[in-house]
Amino acid sequence: MAFPHLSNLSISVEKQGPAKVTKASFPLRYGKFSEIRTSEYEFLFNLNGEIKFIRGLDANWPHPAEQLKRTDGNDWVYYSVGDDSSENGIISWLGEYYLPCLPYPSNPIWEINYFSNPVIMNAFAAWPQLYANLYGAKNDKLHPKAKDLIGNILNNDDKVLHERSQNIHSIIGGRVSVLPPDTRHVDYEIIPLNIADGCLFHCKFCCVKSAQRFQARSRNDIIKQIRQLKLVYGRNLENYNALFLGNHDALEAGDELIFIAASKAYKDFGFGARTKNTFLFLFGSADSFLKSKNQLFEKLDHLPFYTYINIGLESIDQSTLELIGKPLSESKVREAFKKMLDINAIYKNIEVTTNFIIGEGLSAEHYRSLKGLLRDAPVTTRGKGAIYRSPLKDSPKKRELLPLINEIKDQSKIPVYIYLIQRL
Ligand code: SF4
């Protein structure tokens, strides 16, 4: 039997990759997915039939490890290996083998405008062409499983994909303006659940803050979000093993709310049924972190997650803190930094990381004091914890900052990476 519309397609209805995300210099596939290949492209779909990845297969494609990825926020992000795919390249700066090139303004050090590359744009054009071919084939005589897959894909056209992302945003109360840098460990594949809105500080320099004052959500609101998220993620829920408790300072919401949200989400999203490698991500502020008692960390440590808490400290120099409008004192930053080291040493399942800004125009003292802090940190191993250098969004000549980041990396006892602001 000839299928006129599908003659050049190879269809894998369901493939199983490893459940755990590991770091590799080539595109690894995780969980269950469907794959359709033409001679030129590989298209991957999640378990709902939503397009997820497009990768070029022929010699014109920029690099075999590069691909386009559609996020749950319906952004198409281009994963580039940068101009050096060796161990000295992107992996040494970002901790990952790829550089996400974003279709919206952010704070990248490397500006790669993939929209101007006709080869990559052709891959975008190949997706509606594939959709049209599948549409033409829907009445062909096919294996029932292939027919089901094609039906699912056709049910998820661009309009539906857009509406689904809007739906996620409306359930949680708005778009996630920034993901914690640690979510790179799961390739940014998290389910967002907001347990609070706003933040304590409203720092002048911040480009991701919301206008709201800090306000924790009610228990009922959290339970409602979980119920609705479960419906919208549908069958593809089984491909997730990570939860982000939002938004900017979930730690301030307190142990009870964190515990309820994490435990309920773990159970209702079925995380434990699939893998032991489950992750919880949240942001905290210096204030919420310093006032968090041992009881909170004990509880977190006993949750069935490995928990990453990311704290924005920004500078250890008082005049820089004042310049950027961060209402913290140098002594408080020092205290929070010390507490990070302590928590990382004591608790097996908790890892605290911090952010410090970088940018043109910041004083020499900002860099000198930070180097001193990281050089003299009383840590014995380069294991837990990470320092993220967050380029100021409006700082010009970001790439010129790389030698400076290198100097700090070389002196630091804790791994140092660059923080790229990504939304969902
Ligand atoms: S840096 Fe953090 S605490 Fe400051 S305004 Fe932005 S989100 Fe809020």
Boltz pocket constraint, residues with backbone or C-beta under 6 A from the ligand:
constraints:
  - pocket:
      binder: B
      contacts: [[A, 199], [A, 200], [A, 201], [A, 202], [A, 203], [A, 204], [A, 206], [A, 207], [A, 208], [A, 209], [A, 248], [A, 285], [A, 312]]
      max_distance: 6.0
